[in-house]
Amino acid sequence: MTEHTKRLTCARCQRPQRTCICGFITPTPHAVEVLILQHPLEVHNAKGSVRLLNLSLPHSEVLVGETFAEPLLRLRLAQDGKQSILLYPDSSEDEGLKLPIPPVLDATLLQDPTGLRLVVLDGTWRKSRKMLYLNPLLQTLPRLPLRNPPPSLYAIRKAQAPGQLSTLEATCYALTQLERSEQKYQPLLNAFTGFVAQQSAYAEA
């Protein structure tokens, strides 16, 4: 393999062709729209799961940044009249950030998942907390904490605390909660297992 070949990039997944992840893309219909706010340091992380997630969920969007212009973020959060919900632990996890108590999610909104938008922060736990702190509009959103998710399959990255998940896993489990669909996201989670195995193989090569 020549150096030129190694540098060729897949037009679809934007990764080097020798580490292309297109074989793991699993188109998955979903009722809840997904907005992923990705920390800039995660964009070129080969072990990151957001690209696979974004390519698999047709109604998902990725915005990159640590802080976002308030008019842009406000527009995205309110777009199409949907209720945006932040995927984030309960306020008891804020640990010294002195953030306002988030509003309580109106339970009646959960009856129609098509009216919801799930906002996901992609970054390490420390970076995600900082993104929440630096973007006051995110602090105004009701939160969705995950309830009893299974152990992570994300063996290629070290969790900073027990129970932490990849962005793909956390999003799939959150969508499962909101849409009350136990099996819809299992094919994508199975594909993620293959992605993790692929990355582990490259790391060992």
N, C-alpha and C positions, 0 to 999 in steps of 0.2 A: 504494500500500500504506500503510495507516494504521499509526500507532505501536502500536495495540492488536493488529493482525494480526501485526506483527513479534514481539510478545512471546508469542504463542500457542505452547504447547509440545506436541510430539507425545507422546501418552500412552505409546507403546511405547518409543521410543528416548530420551525425555526431553531432546530437543534442540529449539530453536526450529523451528517448522514450515518456515520457509524454508530451513533447513539440515538437514532431516530425513535420516537415513541408512537408513531402513527399506528402501529399494530395494536396498541393498547387503547386507542380512542374508542369509546363506547357511547354512541349517540343515545341519549336518555331523555325522553319527554318529561317535562316537569311543569307543575302548575305555578309554583312560586318563583318569581324572577330572582336572579342572584346578581348582586353587585359586589365585586371583590376589590378591596382597596389594598394594593400590594406595596409593601415597603420597597424602595429602590434597590436595596441590597439583596432582595430575593429574586430580582428579575433574571439574573444570569446564573442562579444557583442550579447546577445540574440535578440536584436531588429534590428540587422543589416540585410540588404536585399541582400547582395552579394551572400550568399550560395544559396538562392532561384534563383537568377539571373543566376548564374553559372550552376546550375543543369538544368535550363530551356533552356539555349542557348548552343547548341552542339559545336559551334565553338568559345568558350570563354575559357580564361585561367586566373587564378589568381596567381599573384606573391605577396608575403608578404614582406614588408620592408619599412623603411623610406628613406634609401639610398640604391641604387642598384649598384652592380659592373658594371663599364662602359662596359666591354666586353660583359657581359650577357645581359645588357639592349640594347646595340647596336644590338646584334644578334636578340633579340626579336622584336625590332622595324623595322628591315629590312628583317625579315624572309619572304621567298617566294616572295621577290620582291614587296611586297605590300607597299602602301603609308600609313604611320601611321599618324593619326590625333588626336590631344589632345582635349578631351572634356573639355573645359575651357572657361570662359568669355573672352571678348575682352581685349586687353592689358590695356585699361583704368582702369581696375579693379585691377591692380597689386599693387597699393597703397604703394609706397615707397620701393618696393623690388629692384628697379633699374635693372629690367630684360631687356634683349635685346628685340627689337621689333620682334615678331614672323614672320616667312615668310608667305606670302599670299598663300592660297591654290589654286592650279591650277584648275580652274573650269572644265577643260576637264576631270579631274580625276573623277569627280562626275558622269560622264555619265556611268561609269561601277563600281557599288558598290562592285563587287567581288574583285576588286583590292585595296580595302581600309581596313585599320585596325583602329578601334576606340580605343583609349587609355583613360582609365577612372581612375581617382584617387578616392579611397574610403577612406574617413576620414572626420572629421569635416572640416569646411571651413579653419580654422586656420592651421590644420595639412596638408591639401591639398596644401595650399600655401607654407608651409615649404618644402613639398616633391618636389614641382616644383623648389623651390630655391636650394635645395640640389642636384638635379639631372640635371646638365646642358644639357644633351642630350634631356630632355623633353622640354627645352626652344627653341630647334631648330625645333620643330614640328609646322606645321600650326595648327591653332585652329578652333574648331567648337563651337561657342556659341549657346545656345538654343534660338530659336526665339518664343516668346510668348507661353511658355508652360502653361498648365492649372494649377490651384492651386494643391498643394501637398495633397495626401491622407495619408501622413505619420504622423498621429496624435500621435503616441506613442513616438516620439522624438521631442524635441523642436528645431525649426529652429533658427539659429543664426541671420538670417536676412530674411526679406520678400522675398518670391519667391524661397527659397531653397527647393530642392527636395531630396528624397532618391536616392541612387545610382541606384537602379532598375528603378525608374521612369525616372531619367535623361537619363539613357542608352536607355530605350525604346523610349523616345522622340527623342533622337539623331539619333537612327536607323531609326525612322520614317522619319526624315528630309533627311537622306542620301539615303534611299531606296524609298522615296516618296510613302510610303505605309501606309495609314491612319488606316487601320483596322487590320493589321497583328499582332500588339503587344497588341491589346485590351484584348484578353483572358488572357495574362500574367498579365496585369495591373489589371484585374478583380480578378485574383488569389491573387495578392498582397493585394487587399482590404480585402480578407479573412484572409490572414496572419496577417494583422494589427489588425483585429478584434480578432483573436486568442490571440495575444500578449496582447491586452488590457484586455481581459478576465482574463488572468493569473495575470496581474498586479493588478486587482481588487479583485482577489480571496484571 
